[in-house]
Amino acid sequence: MLRQVLLCLVAFTALATCQRGTEEVLKWQQVTYDVPESVAAKTDGYIPINNIPMSGVHYKNRVFVTVPRRRWGIPSTLNVIDLAPPFPMQNPVLKPYPNF
């Protein structure tokens, strides 16, 4: 009985989530960083194709974005974006957190 109730609850939650939709706030064509020119100019300091944001967490008026260092050319793993309208933001610059 408990299993059936739990299954119904999960199904209802999934349907409710799908109906609401998702609001797009941040979007990238290419990830860019607010880092010193000396880092960006190095051959292995910044390689655009290797930078793939994997997760983001909204806290107060900022979004923290992680970019795992699985390859060369990723200057910072933990980054922050200050949120300010207008939305959606396209190609926001990632600022290394807490600093570079």
C-alpha positions as CSV (number, residue, x, y, z in Angstrom):
1,M,0.0,0.0,0.0
2,L,2.8,2.4,1.0
3,R,4.6,1.6,-2.3
4,Q,1.5,2.5,-4.4
5,V,1.0,5.8,-2.6
6,L,4.7,6.7,-3.1
7,L,4.5,5.7,-6.7
8,C,1.4,7.9,-7.2
9,L,3.1,10.8,-5.4
10,V,6.2,10.6,-7.6
11,A,4.1,10.4,-10.8
12,F,2.0,13.4,-9.8
13,T,5.2,15.4,-9.0
14,A,6.7,14.5,-12.3
15,L,3.6,15.6,-14.2
16,A,3.3,18.9,-12.3
17,T,6.9,19.7,-13.0
18,C,6.6,19.0,-16.7
19,Q,3.5,21.2,-17.0
20,R,5.1,24.2,-15.4
21,G,8.0,24.5,-17.8
22,T,11.4,26.0,-17.2
23,E,12.4,29.7,-17.4
24,E,15.7,30.3,-19.2
25,V,17.8,32.9,-17.4
26,L,21.4,32.3,-18.4
27,K,22.6,31.0,-21.8
28,W,26.1,30.6,-23.4
29,Q,27.3,30.3,-27.0
30,Q,30.9,30.3,-25.7
31,V,32.1,30.6,-22.1
32,T,34.3,33.6,-21.3
33,Y,36.1,34.5,-18.1
34,D,37.1,37.7,-16.3
35,V,40.7,36.7,-15.9
36,P,44.1,38.5,-16.4
37,E,45.2,38.8,-20.1
38,S,48.4,36.8,-19.2
39,V,46.3,33.7,-18.4
40,A,44.0,34.1,-21.4
41,A,47.0,34.5,-23.7
42,K,48.7,31.2,-22.8
43,T,48.2,28.4,-25.2
44,D,46.8,26.1,-22.4
45,G,45.4,28.9,-20.2
46,Y,42.0,29.1,-22.0
47,I,40.6,26.7,-24.5
48,P,37.0,27.6,-25.3
49,I,35.8,24.2,-26.4
50,N,36.9,22.6,-23.1
51,N,34.8,24.9,-20.9
52,I,31.4,23.3,-20.2
53,P,29.4,24.6,-17.2
54,M,28.1,21.6,-15.3
55,S,26.0,23.0,-12.5
56,G,24.7,26.3,-11.1
57,V,23.3,27.4,-7.7
58,H,21.3,30.5,-7.1
59,Y,22.1,32.3,-3.9
60,K,20.8,35.8,-3.1
61,N,21.6,37.9,-6.2
62,R,24.3,35.7,-7.6
63,V,24.6,32.4,-9.5
64,F,27.6,30.1,-8.7
65,V,28.6,28.1,-11.7
66,T,31.1,25.1,-11.7
67,V,33.2,24.2,-14.7
68,P,35.1,21.0,-13.9
69,R,38.8,20.8,-14.8
70,R,38.7,17.6,-16.8
71,R,41.0,19.0,-19.5
72,W,43.5,21.7,-20.1
73,G,42.4,25.3,-20.7
74,I,39.9,25.8,-17.9
75,P,41.1,28.8,-15.9
76,S,38.6,28.5,-12.9
77,T,36.3,25.8,-11.5
78,L,34.1,27.9,-9.2
79,N,32.7,31.0,-10.8
80,V,30.1,33.6,-9.9
81,I,27.7,35.7,-12.0
82,D,26.0,38.7,-10.5
83,L,22.4,38.7,-11.6
84,A,20.9,42.0,-12.8
85,P,18.0,42.4,-15.3
86,P,17.4,42.2,-18.3
87,F,16.8,38.5,-18.6
88,P,17.6,36.2,-20.3
89,M,21.3,36.9,-20.1
90,Q,23.3,35.6,-23.1
91,N,27.0,34.9,-22.8
92,P,27.5,36.3,-19.2
93,V,31.2,36.6,-18.2
94,L,32.2,34.1,-15.5
95,K,34.2,35.7,-12.6
96,P,36.4,33.3,-10.6
97,Y,35.3,33.0,-7.0
98,P,36.5,34.2,-4.6
99,N,39.2,35.7,-6.8
100,F,41.7,34.7,-9.4
